Amino acid sequence: MRRKTIGQSADNDLVLSQPSIELQHATVELADDGSIYVSSTGPQASIWLVRGTHRQRAQRVCLCLDDRLFLGQEEIPIARLTALFEATAGARLRHRKAAPGKPSTVQAPAARTKRNTSPRRNPVTGAIEN
């Protein structure tokens, strides 16, 4: 797997000057099968994926042909990411269809939700459960 970096710092492979971009914002990985993955480098480094009409914040995404990728507030063309790797690297983007309601190639950030610990009534049996 080959890896490149994106951010404001001059030592990144792709340097972006947008104020919403962190010094080292994301990594771009080219897998052995030609898939391209983009990963956030921290909690402040936002990655937004637009797939069709669905927009989702993510920690790690596997890119497809029709995706739109935003780092911070800047849209990064997919061609710009594939250009980070040599033409002989074999980057292959595919049309992917996710299961309805479950984009399988997106890993969302861990949810920070409070777990409901109060008892509830089972809708099938009517029994109260903890």
Secondary structure, 3 states (H helix, E strand, C coil): CEEEEEECCCCCCEECCCCCCCCCCEEEEECCCCCEEEEECCCCCCEEEEECCEEEEECEEECCCCCEEEECCEEECHHHHHCCCCHHHCCCCCCCCCECCECCCEECCCCCCCCCCCCEECCCCCCEEC
